Amino acid sequence: MDFWKEGDRIELYDVGWTFDHIDPIFSDRHGPVFEGWTMLAVLSGLVHRLRLGVLVTGNTYRHPAVLANMAATLDVASGGRLEIGLGTGWVEAEHVAYDIPLPPTWRERFDRLEETCEILHLLFTQDVTNFNGPFHHIKGARALPKPIQQPHPPITIGGTGEKRTLRIAALWADQWNLPGGDPDTLRHKVEVLHNHCADVGRDTADIEVSVKVKADGDPAEFADLVGQFRDAGAHHVIAMFEAPFDPAKLGAINDRVGPVVS
């Protein structure tokens, strides 16, 4: 909690993200993990400036209509500060351990993700939603309350796949997130994203580009990477920290990155 409160205090940081895994896949596999959306609801009452999101929500963990209601509720509760991160869901070990169905093919996972994007959009923007898709059937759903942010909270699609992920981002995303990689990778993926935008008739200026960068190391090296990613096309760099979360790290990053982005 102190980590988030410190981030709320420092103007450099504008969005705080949790993650959507049941097990701590990036650290001690025997350690605790708080459920991402539940913890986000708690944090929305503890920080008052930061926008908030889950980067990214695993599409396999929740029915899209339930997710829409969760998102609208949190957007209202936070005063319109929600960011919606979405991805396919992919960690097979989690799905097996917790008896959560994981579609057997990546094609189906992407098809389901695209259907979720459409359902969310309809439930956020229509008075009454009726939808018949390959995987879900929505009948006479009113989905009230609607989010404060109109037409809906910004949607971030996270992932690297050039054929499906970036095309889904071109169709539905307000932000696309590269979950790691180097500046050259980002530069190439942005080009692919822009090609998809041209194919579907989307203005590339409507999609913010972000990248996750590990931030637990030398703040000077992190600041240098921020500059490189900005030159490669990133509008937003997400500093990724691992436990234990020391609030002092946020100040150290701010001291180095502030001059780079000012």
N, C-alpha and C positions, 0 to 999 in steps of 0.2 A: 504494500500500500504506500509506503514512504517513497518508493521508486516512482510510482505514478504521480504522486503529489508533487515531487520535485520536477517531473516533466511538465506538469501543469503550470508550474511557476516560471519555467524558462521559455521565452517566446520562440526560440528556434524550433521547438517541437510543436507540431500542429495536430498530429494524429497519434493516438496510442492504440496498439493492436495486441489482442491475445491470439492464441492459436487453437486449432480445433482437433486435438488428439486426446484420446483417452489414456494413452501411455506416454511417458516422456521420451519421445523417439530421438531427441537430440542431446540427451544427457543420461543420467543414471536411470536405467530401465526399471529399477525397483523403487524409484522415487515417486512422490505424489504429483498429481495433476488436477487442477481445478477445471471443471467444465467451462469451456470458453465463453459461451453466451450467458451462462448464469453469472460468471465472474464479471462479464462486461456490464451486466445490469447493476451489480454492486458498485463497480468503479464509476458508473455514470453519476452516482450520487456523491462520490468522493472528490471527483475532479470536475471543474466547472468551466474550463476553457477548451480543453482538448476535445477534438472529435474522437470517436471511438469505433472500433470494428474488430472483426475476427478475420485474421489473414492466414489461410482462407477457410471458409466454411466447407467442410466435406459434404458434398451433395448426397452421399449415401446415408448420412446419419439422421436425416429428418425429412419428412414429407414436405414438399414445397409449399403446400397451403399452410401447414403449421409454421414453417419458417417465415412465411409472409406475415402471419399474425405476430410472431415473436419480434420480427423486425419493426413492424409498425408500432407495437407496444413500446419497444426500447427507444424508437425515434421520438415518440411523444414524451416518454419519461425523461429523456435527456435534453429536451428542448430543441430537438432537430439537429442532433450532432452525430447521427449514426452513419457509418460507412459499411456497406455490405460487401464482404469479400466472398467469392465463390470459386470452388474448384471441384474436380471430379470426385475426390476421395480415392485413396490408392493404397493405404498401408494394409496389406493382406493379413498380417499377423493380428492387428487390432480387430479386424472384422471376424476372424476365426475365433479369437479369444472371447469376444463379447457377443457372438452369435448375431452379427449384423450382416445382412446379405450384401455381397460385393459382386456386381455384374461381371461375368466371366471374361468379357472382351472389352478392350479399350473403346471400340466403336460404340458399344451400348452405353458405356460410362459417359462418353461425350454426347451421345444422343439424349441421355437423361439430363445432363447439365444444360443443354440447350433448351430442353423442354421446361426445366425449372426456371430459366431466365424468362421465358415467355409467360409462364404462370404467374411469377412474381409481378411482372409488368402489368398483367391484366388485373390482378387482385389489388394492386396499388392504385390503378387509374380508372377502373370501371366501377360504376355503381353496383352492378350485378355481373358476375362472371360465370360464363358457361364455356367449358373447354373439353374437347375430346382429343386426346393424344394417344400415342402408342403405349404410354405407361400410366397416365393419370387421367381421371375424368372428374371435372369440377362442374357441379350443377347448382345454379342459383345461389352462388356464394357472394355474400355482401362484404365480408372482410372488413369489419369496422372495429376500431377506428382506422382511418387512413393515416399514413405518415404525415408529420408536419411538413417535411420537405416535399416539394412538388416539382415534377410529377411523382418523384420517389427519391429515397436516399440514393446517393451515388453507388453504383455497382462496380466493384473491382473484380476482374477475372485474372486469376493467377495461374501461371504455367508457361511452358516453353514450346509446346507442340506447334509446329508451323502450319500443319494442315487443318487441324480442328480448333485447338485452343485460341490461336490468333484470329481465326475466322469468327469464332464465337465472340471474341472480344470486339472485333470490328462491328458485329451485329448488335451487341447488347451492352458493352461496357462503357462506363464513364472513365475508367482507369484500367490500364493493363499493367500487371506487376510481373517483373522478371524475378523469380525467387533464387537469385544467385547467378554467378557467372562473372565474366570480365567485360570491360567496356566494348571490346570488339564484338563480343556476342550480343550485347545490347544493341549496338549499331546495326548489326545484321537483322536481328529480330524486329527492330523498328521498321526497317525497310520492308520486311515481309508483312508486318501489320498494315503498313500504308498501302501495300498492294491489295490486301484484302479489303481495305476501306474503299479503294477505287472500284473494286469488283461489286461491292454491295451498295455503293452510292453514299458512303459515310464521309463526312468531313473529318480529316485527321486531327484537326484542331479541337474536335469535341472529345478526344480521348487523351487523358493524362497518362504519361509513361512514368512508371516508378520501378525501382530496383531495391531488393533487400541486400544489405551489406553487413557482414559481421563487424561488430563495433567493440568487442571486448579487448582488442589489442592496443597498439600504440595510437593515441588520438591523432598524432601528426600524420601517420600513414592513412588513417581513415579519412582525414580531411583531404589528403591528396587524391584518394580514390573518389571522393565526392566530386572534386573538380573534373576528374577524368570521365566519370559517368555523366556529368552534366554536359560536357562537350560531346558525348556520344549520343545524347538525345533524351536523357532523363530529366523530367521536371521535378521529380520527388525522389529522395533517397530515404529508405526506411532503415534505421539503425537497428540491427538485430543483436540483442543481448541474451546471454545464457545465465542461468542461476549459478551462484548467488547474485541477486540484483542489488548492486551497490549504488545508491543515489549519487554518490560523488562522481561516478563515471559520466553522468549526464552533463555535469558542469564542465568536466575536462573536455568532452566532445564539443560542447558549446564554445569554449574558448578557442578551439582550433578551427572549427567549421564556420563559425560566425563570419570571420573575415573573408572566407572563400565564397560564401553565398551572398554577401552584402553588396 
